[in-house]
Amino acid sequence: MTKNKIDYSLLIKSLPRINDLIYGKVIEIGRNEIYLDLEGIFTGVIRGPELLDKSGEFSNLKKGDKTSAIVIETENETGLIELSFRQASHKIAWNKINEITTNKKPIIVKVLDANKGGLIVSYKKTQGFLPVSQLSQKNYPRVEDGDKNKILEKIKKFIGKNIEVGIITADEKNEKLIVSEKSIVNEKGSDDYKKYKIGDKVKGKISGLVDFGIFITFNNNKEGLVHISEIAWQRLDHPKDAVSVGDEVRAEIIDITKDGKVSLSIKNLLKDPWKNIAKKYSIGQIIDGRVLKINPFGLFVEVDPEIHGLAHISELSKNPIKDIREFANEGDVLKFKIVSIEPEDHRLGLSLASKHDNKSLKKNEEKK
């Protein structure tokens, strides 16, 4: 009698709990239910909507197969343990995603759809998101004016395609999966870029224009970014004012990040016009200048193609100014007095000449 006595304390310890992922053997497959033997102690059943299997993990089970399921009820009306393939599929998928995230391994995702923010993707039936900002430089949409509708049109071409990415956010609780193509491309290219160093000169072709700068492809497949401030010595409203896609240019490497991102400068290889500015201009000199842009704080003025200056609003009149356009319109050529020259900071301070003789130089179409 003692030899066959059941140790109920061990049985209690092994009792499955809700949300446990447990394993068992298929002992019966019905029309709308599957029964599992759980270690010869319990019997579990999966039925109805809990048979739903988005992952395909449990689609082809047959009698005798070993499989897993999530406990959703420890005892149903017939004394069986209620199990779920639907929840197990979700749990297994996220366990895999968390493992990949920890090991920093790349994955292949399929693009399901696109919106203005990026691409909706799928990894083994788990939906995720690839933001536009996380596309590689090769696939980043070159939209000059940053119009989100135009960006959407460009990224729609990825729908139905597979993209290799890295996981940057895996939040199982909120079912939030965010991936990045850029991180994988940078990781792969980081060693390749080690042969370059800051100060190296490269020759390449402009492959894209965006509001903040230009992309240059050099040495066949390498790509770097020239920020708008590094294109020319003069101020630019947009890169297209100085260059076009397809132009061949020379540039200098000014930064290389650990992940292989290269920053370039075109203006570093151009003669700095500010070094000899004292030979051309002097404080107090009256010059002609063309108004390039009007801002609330003053006028940006082209003194010559390479030198631009600023006429601060306080330098336009002796009297308070309500509307700066009373004194100039974009494109106007006016007389200015040079009030400061700072070659090292590339600054030229201007004053509207009329301020000094108290005459208004308001420009309008009738006077023209």
C-alpha positions in Angstrom: 0.0 0.0 0.0 2.8 2.4 0.9 4.6 1.5 -2.3 1.7 2.7 -4.5 0.8 5.8 -2.5 0.5 9.0 -4.6 2.5 12.0 -3.5 -0.1 14.7 -3.8 2.4 17.4 -2.8 4.3 16.7 -6.1 1.0 16.7 -8.0 0.1 20.1 -6.6 3.5 21.5 -7.5 3.1 20.3 -11.1 -0.5 21.7 -11.5 -0.5 24.1 -14.5 -1.4 27.7 -13.9 -3.2 30.2 -16.2 -0.9 31.7 -18.9 1.6 28.9 -18.5 3.1 27.6 -21.8 3.0 23.8 -21.4 3.8 20.8 -23.6 1.8 17.7 -24.4 1.1 14.9 -26.8 -1.8 14.9 -29.2 -4.1 12.0 -28.2 -7.3 12.9 -30.1 -8.2 15.2 -33.0 -11.9 16.0 -33.3 -13.8 18.2 -35.7 -13.5 21.3 -33.6 -11.3 20.2 -30.8 -7.9 18.6 -30.0 -7.0 16.7 -26.9 -3.5 16.7 -25.3 -2.0 14.3 -22.8 0.0 16.4 -20.3 2.8 14.3 -18.8 0.3 11.4 -18.2 -1.3 13.4 -15.3 -3.7 15.8 -16.9 -5.7 16.0 -20.1 -6.0 19.3 -21.9 -8.4 20.4 -24.6 -8.2 23.1 -27.3 -11.5 24.0 -28.9 -13.4 26.6 -30.8 -11.6 29.9 -31.4 -8.6 28.8 -29.4 -7.7 26.5 -32.3 -7.0 29.6 -34.4 -3.3 29.6 -35.5 -2.0 32.6 -37.3 1.6 31.5 -37.2 0.9 28.1 -38.9 2.7 26.4 -35.9 -0.1 24.1 -35.2 -1.8 23.7 -38.6 -0.7 20.2 -39.5 -0.8 18.3 -36.2 -1.6 14.6 -36.1 -2.1 12.1 -33.4 1.1 11.4 -31.5 2.7 14.8 -32.2 4.2 16.7 -29.4 3.1 20.4 -29.2 2.6 23.3 -26.9 -0.3 25.4 -25.7 -1.2 28.2 -23.3 -3.3 27.4 -20.2 -6.5 29.6 -20.2 -8.5 27.7 -17.6 -7.2 25.1 -15.0 -10.4 23.1 -15.0 -13.5 23.3 -17.2 -17.0 21.9 -16.8 -15.7 18.4 -17.6 -12.6 18.5 -15.4 -10.2 19.1 -18.3 -7.6 21.9 -18.6 -8.6 24.5 -21.2 -5.8 25.3 -23.6 -5.2 27.7 -26.4 -3.1 27.5 -29.6 -4.1 31.0 -30.5 -2.4 32.5 -27.4 0.5 30.0 -27.7 1.2 31.1 -31.2 1.4 34.7 -30.0 3.6 33.8 -27.1 6.0 31.7 -29.2 6.3 34.4 -31.7 7.2 37.0 -29.1 9.6 34.7 -27.4 11.4 34.4 -30.7 11.3 38.1 -31.3 12.7 38.8 -27.8 15.5 36.3 -28.4 16.4 37.9 -31.7 16.4 41.3 -30.1 18.7 40.2 -27.3 21.1 38.6 -29.8 20.9 41.5 -32.2 20.3 39.3 -35.2 18.8 40.6 -38.5 15.4 39.4 -39.7 13.5 39.4 -43.0 10.2 41.2 -42.9 7.5 41.5 -45.6 6.0 44.9 -46.3 2.2 44.8 -46.0 1.3 48.4 -46.4 2.5 52.0 -46.2 1.4 55.2 -44.5 2.9 58.7 -44.3 5.1 57.7 -41.3 6.6 54.5 -42.8 6.0 50.9 -43.7 3.7 48.3 -42.0 5.6 45.0 -42.0 5.1 41.4 -40.9 7.5 39.0 -39.3 6.1 35.4 -39.1 2.6 36.9 -38.8 3.6 39.4 -36.1 2.9 42.9 -37.4 5.5 45.7 -37.0 6.5 49.1 -38.2 9.4 50.5 -40.2 9.6 54.3 -39.9 10.7 56.3 -42.9 13.6 57.6 -40.8 14.8 54.0 -40.4 15.1 53.3 -44.1 18.6 52.9 -45.4 20.2 55.8 -47.3 19.7 53.8 -50.5 15.9 53.5 -50.0 15.2 56.8 -48.2 12.7 58.8 -50.3 14.4 61.8 -51.8 11.6 64.4 -51.6 12.9 67.9 -52.0 10.1 69.8 -50.2 9.5 67.1 -47.6 5.9 66.6 -48.7 4.5 63.6 -46.8 2.1 62.8 -49.6 5.1 62.5 -52.1 7.0 60.5 -49.5 4.1 58.1 -49.3 3.9 57.6 -53.0 7.6 56.8 -53.1 7.6 54.2 -50.3 4.5 52.4 -51.7 6.9 50.7 -54.1 8.1 48.5 -51.2 4.6 46.9 -50.6 4.9 43.2 -51.1 8.7 43.2 -50.9 11.0 41.7 -48.3 13.5 43.8 -46.4 16.3 42.8 -44.1 16.0 44.8 -40.8 17.1 44.9 -37.2 14.7 45.1 -34.3 15.0 48.4 -32.3 11.8 48.1 -30.2 10.2 44.9 -29.0 7.4 45.6 -26.5 5.3 42.4 -26.0 3.0 43.9 -23.5 1.8 46.6 -25.9 2.5 44.4 -29.0 4.8 47.1 -30.4 7.5 45.9 -32.8 9.6 48.6 -34.5 12.4 47.7 -36.9 15.2 49.5 -38.8 16.7 48.8 -42.2 19.3 51.6 -41.5 20.8 49.8 -38.5 21.5 46.7 -40.5 23.0 48.5 -43.5 25.2 50.6 -41.2 26.3 47.5 -39.2 27.2 45.7 -42.4 29.0 48.7 -43.8 30.8 49.8 -40.6 33.9 47.7 -41.3 34.0 48.7 -44.9 34.1 52.3 -44.0 37.2 51.8 -41.8 39.4 52.3 -44.8 38.3 55.9 -44.9 39.3 58.6 -42.5 38.4 62.2 -41.8 40.1 64.5 -44.3 39.9 62.0 -47.2 38.8 63.4 -50.5 36.2 61.5 -52.6 34.7 62.0 -56.0 31.1 61.0 -56.6 27.7 61.7 -58.1 24.8 63.5 -56.4 22.1 60.7 -55.9 19.5 62.7 -54.0 18.3 66.1 -52.8 16.4 66.7 -49.6 15.6 69.9 -47.7 18.5 69.4 -45.3 21.2 68.4 -47.8 22.4 66.1 -50.5 23.4 62.5 -50.8 26.5 61.6 -52.7 27.4 58.1 -54.0 31.1 57.5 -54.2 33.3 54.6 -55.0 30.4 52.8 -56.7 28.1 52.0 -53.7 29.2 54.1 -50.8 27.0 57.0 -49.8 27.5 60.1 -47.7 25.5 63.1 -46.7 26.4 66.7 -47.3 24.4 69.0 -45.0 23.1 72.1 -46.6 25.5 74.2 -44.6 28.4 72.3 -46.1 27.5 72.7 -49.8 28.7 76.3 -50.4 30.1 79.2 -48.5 27.1 81.4 -49.2 23.7 80.8 -47.5 21.3 78.5 -49.4 17.6 78.2 -49.0 17.6 74.8 -50.6 20.3 72.5 -52.1 18.7 72.8 -55.5 19.9 76.4 -55.6 23.4 75.1 -56.0 23.4 71.6 -57.4 21.3 69.0 -59.2 20.8 65.2 -59.0 23.4 63.6 -61.3 26.1 66.3 -60.9 29.6 65.0 -60.3 31.3 66.6 -57.4 34.3 66.4 -55.1 33.9 66.4 -51.3 35.9 65.9 -48.1 35.0 63.4 -45.4 34.4 65.4 -42.2 32.9 62.7 -40.0 32.5 58.9 -39.8 30.3 57.5 -37.1 30.9 54.0 -35.5 28.0 52.6 -37.5 29.6 53.8 -40.8 27.6 57.0 -41.5 29.7 59.4 -43.5 29.3 63.2 -43.5 30.9 65.2 -46.3 31.7 68.7 -47.2 31.9 70.3 -50.6 32.7 73.8 -49.5 35.9 72.6 -47.7 37.4 72.0 -51.2 36.3 75.4 -52.4 38.2 78.6 -51.9 36.9 80.5 -48.9 35.9 83.9 -50.2 35.8 85.3 -46.7 39.6 85.1 -46.3 40.2 87.9 -48.8 37.1 89.9 -48.0 39.1 92.8 -46.6 40.6 93.3 -50.0 37.1 93.8 -51.5 35.0 95.5 -48.8 35.5 97.9 -45.9 33.4 99.2 -43.0 31.5 102.3 -44.1 31.5 101.3 -47.7 28.3 101.9 -49.7 27.4 98.9 -51.9 24.6 97.6 -54.1 22.9 94.4 -52.6 20.1 92.2 -53.8 17.5 91.1 -51.2 17.4 87.3 -51.2 15.1 86.7 -48.3 13.0 88.7 -45.8 12.7 87.5 -42.2 11.0 89.2 -39.2 14.5 90.1 -37.9 15.9 91.5 -41.1 17.0 91.1 -44.8 19.4 88.5 -46.2 21.3 90.3 -48.9 23.5 89.1 -51.7 26.5 91.4 -51.9 28.2 89.2 -54.6 27.6 85.6 -55.7 29.9 84.3 -52.8 29.3 86.9 -50.1 26.0 87.3 -48.3 25.2 89.7 -45.5 22.4 90.5 -43.1 20.7 93.9 -42.6 19.1 93.6 -39.2 15.7 95.2 -38.8 17.3 97.8 -36.5 19.5 98.8 -39.4 16.6 99.6 -41.7 15.3 102.8 -40.2 15.7 105.2 -37.3 12.0 104.9 -36.6 10.0 101.8 -35.3 9.1 99.3 -38.0 5.7 97.7 -38.2 6.2 96.0 -41.6 9.6 95.2 -42.9 8.3 95.0 -46.4 7.8 98.8 -46.3 11.5 98.9 -47.0 12.2 96.0 -49.4 10.8 93.1 -51.4 12.7 90.0 -52.3 14.7 90.6 -55.5 15.1 94.4 -54.9 18.5 95.9 -55.4 19.2 98.5 -52.8 22.0 100.6 -51.4 23.6 99.3 -48.2 26.3 100.5 -45.9 28.7 97.9 -44.5 28.7 98.3 -40.7 30.6 95.2 -39.6 32.9 92.5 -41.1 33.7 89.2 -39.3 35.7 87.0 -41.7 36.2 84.1 -39.1 32.4 83.8 -38.5 31.5 84.6 -42.1 29.3 87.5 -41.1 28.8 90.8 -42.9 26.6 93.4 -41.2 24.7 95.8 -43.4 22.6 98.9 -42.8 20.1 100.3 -45.3 21.8 103.4 -46.7 18.5 105.4 -46.5 18.6 105.1 -42.7 21.5 107.5 -42.7 19.9 110.1 -44.8 16.4 109.5 -43.5 14.9 108.6 -46.9 12.6 105.7 -47.4 13.5 103.2 -50.1 10.2 101.5 -50.2 9.9 99.5 -53.5 6.6 98.7 -55.2 5.5 97.8 -58.6 4.2 101.4 -59.4 7.6 102.9 -58.7 9.3 100.2 -60.7 
